[in-house]
Amino acid sequence: MNTIDNFDFNGKRVIVRVDFNVPLNEQMEITDDTRIQAAIPSIKKILQGGGAIILMSHLGRPKTGPEDRFSLKHVMGHLSDLLGVQVQFAKDCIGEEARQKSADLKSGEVLLLENLRFYKEETKGDVDFAEKLAGLADVYINDAFGTAHRAHASTAIIAQFFPVAKMFGYIMENEIKNIKKVVQEGKKPVTAVLGGAKVSGKIEIINHLIDKVDNIIIGGGMMFTFIKALGGDVGSSLVEEDLIDTAKAAMQKAEELNVCFHIPTDAVIADKFDNEANKKFCNAHEIPEGWMGLDIGPETGQVFKDLIEHSSTILWNGPMGVFEMSAFEAGTHEVAETIAHATANGAFSLIGGGDSVAAINKYKLKDQVSYVSTGGGAMLEFIEGKVLPGVAAIEG
Ligand code: AMP
């Protein structure tokens, strides 16, 4: 299979699907350029190899067509600065201007196309639209993991027009490699630390991971659905009544497969959802009426700490409590520190999913874990065992 490292880009026009969906302020300035920064290594590699690059991306959620606030022209200046190359811009992603500017590109030059989602054909996965984009280049690279779970024209459909010259960029390569390190090749003992608000967002992952891991640690708001399923009293904690049977089934499956399913024994409870609320520690299965659990307790924190310290592979998705409030962040903070410590002792750790990434950043531990996935929904679907259209289109 072609890879960005073994392909000869010399003299080739390369169309790269990047994720430049960055936040902009009222002045149309970029407020967080992480996604652009992440794409730079692939772009530089192609330029160094003598290729010319056509970049395509989406930005925001335009409704019915072009909208100035979603124009990728706002990204062009910063991108030029980061690359040290004056990036050209086409006011449309298909059509005569895009065709002409692509055809005129020389080695080492970069053209940025206007927002793909100004056309509804993009998200519909329209084949004609994909063919028009494909017609601009000789080689296709997908480096937008965040949209890899969508069968859009630029993320999946376009690949059929490049039967040979298609490959992943570095972001895609890294995401796939690191997620596989956990779900397919994880060195035992493998521990999945799962938290966050709701069981509904996580149950597919739990079910998919049960036969792949040794320990499943449950925290966050979703622990109370499991505790209720075990017959506990959870007061006014977050519970998804309709998922109690599903939670029971997951715990039963874990037992049959000899997987340790760890439900918190104690919790930090509060009399309202507020940083200034009255709070106390309590048995997580005996929460009084009028109180709600907003974090794991110290006894549970110690058990989780020991489990994580003794794991060789760790996957963390979702906070242990309402970590945005200082009163309820201790459990999440401790898990983050422990994962960093286990990593320093040789464990492989993968952090993924919006809020655990936010937590690892909050505690400035990003560089002390093995890999932080940027994928969000794509990462969750990959872990759930689903085939991602953007991955399948390249891998075949
Ligand atoms: P998710 O997006 O499902 O991973 O959920 C993340 C959110 O879950 C965060 O904003 C947390 O504040 C919230 N969360 C964590 N623990 C609890 C809890 N015990 N009760 C309510 N919300 C929680």
Residues whose N, C-alpha, C, O or C-beta is under 5 A from the ligand:
A	BS01	AMP	G195 G196 A197 K198 G201 G220 G221 L238 G293 L294 D295 G318 P319 M320 G321 V322 F323 D355
